[in-house]
């Protein structure tokens, strides 16, 4: 009877989904594993976190120079994975650097019209968008489709117009990461751009930490610059990037996000220490945006299935890996 009750409880609660986010940076590999029960939306669990240093010279900018060194670091990152994670299907996603990824958002109706398929949810309808999606990818990347790796999905952000999010990168970047993961015994289910993964994490943090109607800024600091978004009612209504030719400094770029109601808060993730290189601080960001600034903190966003002691638990640098894992449990 106890066994039967346990089985019935598991069915009622729904299948528990596990997902891993892998962020390969210039100096280390960051890994975050999350889980969620499919019938208990919002009950997110932090299962595992690990940060593993990369050997010197393994990376050169966005290029993986030493694939064996990256594969070793990936193996080390997964080496102490808890048994409960290892025995479940683990959806793994890895990030591609911002400079190697181009993204665009296209109205679903437009793609459907170009593809002569019905505008509706479902795998068959979305699969029918492929020719139109590839055409958009060629346009934004300036490369022929055989040289591109393209990902697309229905954007679930609240908006009056249903849209499809398209990300394209040169196939060489994707293949290098897939090969490194395969050498470490890891099968990747998805590749995502660093900024978009970070934005997903920051939006989730806002849903847990801020009032639903608050307008806020989401900021991510990476090795190649700062990305920012203005978010109102859960939807991104403005975006900026620095450095960029149109901005004289970071303060000028941040002001691009201030068209509309005042911000109640700004959430920031990434390598915040890099702000020192442009003479900026969190206090300076708060002064420009006129609001308080909260660093991303994974520990506030879910329960811990076991004691986690990796520094990544509280570090803003965990935003990309968290956002990648979040994609896996929510899809």
N, C-alpha and C positions, 0 to 999 in steps of 0.2 A: 504493500500500500504506500509506503514512503517513497518507493521508486516511482510508482504511478503518479503520485501527487507532484513529485519533482518534475516529472516529464510534462504533466499538464501545466504546471507553472511556467516552464520554459516556453511552451507553445503560446500561452497567453501573453507572456512578456515579449515574445518575438525573438527573431534571430539576432544575435549580437554580432555586429559587423566591426571588423578591425581594419585599420588603415595606417600606413606609415608614410611620413613625409621626409624626404631626403634632400638636404640642402648642401651641395658641394661648393664650398667657398674657396677663396684663394689660399687660406691657411688651415682650414679644418673641414670636417664633415659633421653636420648636425642632423640628428635623427630624432623624430618624435613619433610615437605610436599612440593613436587614440582609438577608442571604441565607443559604440552607441548601440542600444537596442532599437531595432527597427520600429517597434510599436511604442517606444517611449521617447519621442523626439525631445531633445533638449537635455536628456540625461547623459551628458558627455563624460567619459572616463579618461583620465590621463594614465596610460598603461606603462610607458617606458620613454626615457630620454637618454641620449648619449651624445657626447661631443668627442670626436677623435681628431687629433692633429694630423695634417698632411705632411709628407716629407717635403723638404725644401726643393723647389724647382718642379714640383708635380704639376703646377698650373702656371700658365703665362697669360694673364688677362682672362679672357673667356675660353681660351684653348686648354684642353687637357694635354699636357706634354708627356707625362709619364703615366700611362694607363694602368700599369701594374701597381704603382704606388697608390693610385686612387682606388683600385680594386681591393688592395690590402686594407686600406682605411675603411672601406665599406664593410668588409668582412669583420673587422674589429668592432665597428659600430653595432653590428647585429649579433656579435658573439654572445652577449649576456642577455639576449632577449628572453623574457619570462616564458615559461612553458605554456601558459594560457594563450599567449600571443602566437607562439610557434606552432601550436596545434590547430589554429584556425586559419582559414583563408585570409591572407594579408594582402590588401590592395596597396601597392607601393607606387608612389609618385615622386618624381625628381624635378628639380627646377633647372631652367635654362636662364643664363644671365640676361639682364634687361637689354643690353646692347645687341644681343644675338636674337632677340625676339621682337616681332612686330605684331601689334594687335589692332583689331578694329571691331566695331559693333555695327551690325547691319540689320535693318528691319526684317523680320521673318517674312512678312508679306512680299517684300521685294525679291528675296531669294526664292520663295515659293513660286512667284510669277515667272521668274527666269528659268525655273526647273520644271514648270508645268506639273507641279504636284500640289496636293491639298495642304493648306495651312492648318495643321492639327498636331497634337502631341502624338508620340509613338515612334518607335524605332524605324518603321518602314518609311514614314513621311520624312523624318529627319535624314535618313540615308539617301533619299531622293534629292536632297539639296546639294549633294557632293559636287556636281559640275559647277554650279553657281558659286559655291564656297571656294573651290579651287581657283576660279576666275578672280575672285576678290583677293585671294592670297597672292596670286601672281601680280596683281595690280599694286598692292601695298609693298611687296618685297622687291619687285623689279627683277625677279628670277623666274625661270620656267618651272612648271610644276614638278618636273622630275628631279629638280635640285632642291625641292622644298619638303619639309615635314610640316603638316598642317593639323591642327586640332580645332574642333568647333563643338559648341553645345548651346542649348537654349539658355539664355540669360534669365535667371529666376528673380532678378532684382525687381522690386515693385516699380512698374512703369506703365503708362497708358499705351505704349507701343511695345508689342512683344518683339524681342530682338534675339539675334544669334551672335554669340561672341566667337570671333575667329582669331587664332594665334598661329603665326607662321615663323619658322626659323629655317636656316640653311640646314639641309639634311646632315651635313658633316657634324654639326654640334649634337644633333640627336643621336646619330650612330655612335659617336664616341661615348656618350653616357650610357646608352643601351649595352655596348660592349663591356664597359667597366662593371656595370651592374651584373651582367650575365657571368662575367669572370668571378664575381663574388657570390654567385648562386642566387641572385635576386632577379625576379621577373617584374619589369615595370609595366604598370597598367596605364600610366598617363605621364605626360611631360607638360609642365606649365611654366609660364614666365614668372620670374621672381616678383616683380611688382604686383602682378595680379594675385599671386598666392598670398603675398603680404596683405593686400587690400581685403581679401577674403577673411583673413585672421582678424584684422582690425575691425571689420564690420561685425564679426561675431562677438568680439570684445565689447563693441558698442551696444549690441543687443543685450548683453549681460550687465553692463555697468552704467549705461545712460538711460534716460527717459526716452520712450519711443519717438516722441515728436521733436527731440532736440536736433538742431542742426549742428554738425560737427565737422572738423577737418581730420582726415586720415593721412598720415605722413609716413613714408618709409625711406630710410637712409641706407643706400648701398654703396659699394665700392665705386660705382660709376656715376653717382649723383643722388639727388633727392627727388622723390616722386610724391605728389600730393593730390588729394581729391577733396572736393566739397561734397558732403553727403547730407541730403535733406529727405526726410521720410523714407530712409532706407535706400534711396537711389542716388547714384553719383551724378551730380549736375554740373560739375566743373572739375578740371584737371590741370595740373601744372607739372613741369619737369625742370630741374636745374642741375647742371648748367645747360643753358639754351641761348641762342643768339639774341632772342628778344628780351632777355633779362640781364640787367647790369650786375645784380647781386642776388643773394638768396632772399633777402627781404623783399626785393622787387618781385621775385617769383611768387612768394607767399601771398602778396597782395592780390594776385590773380584769383585767389580763392575767396576773396572777400566781397564778391558781388552778390548781395542778398542779405537775408536776416543775419544778425550777429551770431557768432559761434558761442555755444555754451561750453565747448570743450574741444581739445585737439588730442587725438591718440597718435602715438608715434612708436614705430618699431624699426628694427634694423640695427646697423652699427652706428649708434648715436655718437660714439667717440669721434667719428670722422667729421662731425660738425666743427671740431676744433680747427680743422684744416682751413675752414673758410671764416674763422673767427666768430663762430656762432655758438649759442648755448640754448638749452631748453627754455631758459628765462627769456632770451631774446625772441624765440619763436612765440612765446606767450605774449610778449609786448607787441609784436607785429600783428598777431591775430586777435589780440584783445580778449584772451581767454586762458584758462588753466590748461596745462599740458600733462597728459598722463602717459608714461611709458608702458608699452605692451608687457603683460605679465601672464604667462600661461597658467600659473598656479591659481588664478582667480576664475578660470574658465571651465573647470570641471573637477570632479572628485578624483582623488588618487586611489587607484586600486591597491597600491602598495606604496611604501615610503620611497620617494624619489629624491635623490641627493645630487643629481647633476645640476651644475650652475645654470643650465639652460632653462630650468624650471621658472626662474624669475628674470632671465635676461631678455631684453627687447630683441636680441638677435634671433630669437626663436620664432619670430613671426612668419618667416617664409616656410619653414618646416611644419609649423602648426597649420598654416593655411593649406599646404599640400595634403596633409593627413585629413584635414577637415573635409576637403573635396571627396576623399575616398569614402568617408562614413556617411556623407550626406547624399551622394549620388545614388 
